[in-house]
Amino acid sequence: MGEPTLSWNLVSDARELLSYQFMVNALEAGTIVAVMAGVVGWFMVLRRQSFAGHTVAVMAFPGASGAALAGLPSALGYYLACGLAALAIGRSTRGGDRAFSGESAAIGVVQVAGLAAGFLFLSLYSGVLEQLESLLFGTFVGIDTSQVLTLAIVATIVLAALAIVGRPLLLASLDPEIARARGIPVGLLDVVFLLILGLAVAATSQITGALLVFALLVAPPAAAQALTPRPGLGLVLSVAFGLLVIWLGLGISYFSIYPLGFFVTSLAFALYLLAHLIARGATRFAMRRRPSPLAGTG
C-alpha cells in the first residue's frame, strides 16, 4: 500500500479513511474531545480564565514526565498534576476578584514552576525524551478502544458536573456581586470550575498533548462568543466549531505528510479570525443601516 492521496472523490476518500480502525478510534476520541472542550472552554473564555486554562494544560507535561520518572502510570500523573494546579490557582481566586493582578502572578508562578519541573524530570529520565513530541502534541493515531471508552466516561462526568452547576456558574461568571447577593458561593464555584477544567484537560491531554488541548479550549469558544452573546447558541456553536476543526484536521492530516497538530491549530486560528471578521462586518453593516439621529430634521 502506497501513501494515501486526496482525490476529488470525497466520498471515496472518507471510506478509505474509515476503513482503518486507528482512524475510527481517532475520530471517536476527537469527537469526544471537541464536545468536552467546546463546553468547558466556553465557560473558561466567558470567565476570562484562558491564562489559567493554559497553565492547567501545561501542567499535564510535568505530570506525565514525573509519573514516568517515578514508575507510575502516566494517566495518574496527568490527573494529579492538573488537579493540583487547579487547586493552586483556585486559592488565588478565593477573594472573588479574578481581575486582581495577584491572580495572574500566582498563575504565572505555577506555570513556570511546572515547566521547570517537567524539563527536570525529562533530564533525569532520558526515556521520556523520546516521547517529548507526544507529550506536547499528542498521539491521535495511536488511540485504542479502551482509551476512547475512558475518555467518554470522563467527558460524561465533566458534562454532568457542568450541567449541575451551570446556571449558578453562568451568573457568577457574568456578575459575581449579584450572584453573592443571591447566596451563590462564588469562591467555591471558582474552585469547582477549575477542578472540572483540570479533569477535562487531564483526560484530553493524554490524546491531544499538553499544547494542542489549549487550542481546542480557546479558539472554538472564542469564535462562538464573537458571533453571539446568547449562552445556548454560543455553546452549540462552540461545540460545532470544535468538531469542525477536529474532523477536518484529522481528515487532512491522514492524506498529508504534516502532523495533525499543525492542521488543528491552523484551522482553529483561521476559524477564530473568520468569526471576528464576520462579527466586525455585521457590526459595521448594522451601524450603516441605523438611521441618523439628524434624519428628518431641518
Secondary structure, 3 states (H helix, E strand, C coil): CCCCCCCCCHHHHHHHHHCCHHHHHHHHHHHHHHHHHHHHHHHHHHCCCHHHHHHHHHCHHHHHHHHHHHCCCHHHHHHHHHHHHHHHHHHHCCCCCCCCHHHHHHHHHHHHHHHHHHHHHHHHCHHHHHHHHHHHHCCHHHCCHHHHHHHHHHHHHHHHHHHHHHHHHHHHHHCHHHHHHCCCCHHHHHHHHHHHHHHHHHHHHHHHCCCHHHHHHHHHHHHHHHHCCCHHHHHHHHHHHHHHHHHHHHHHHHCCCCCHHHHHHHHHHHHHHHHHHHHHHHHHHHHHHCCCCCCCCC
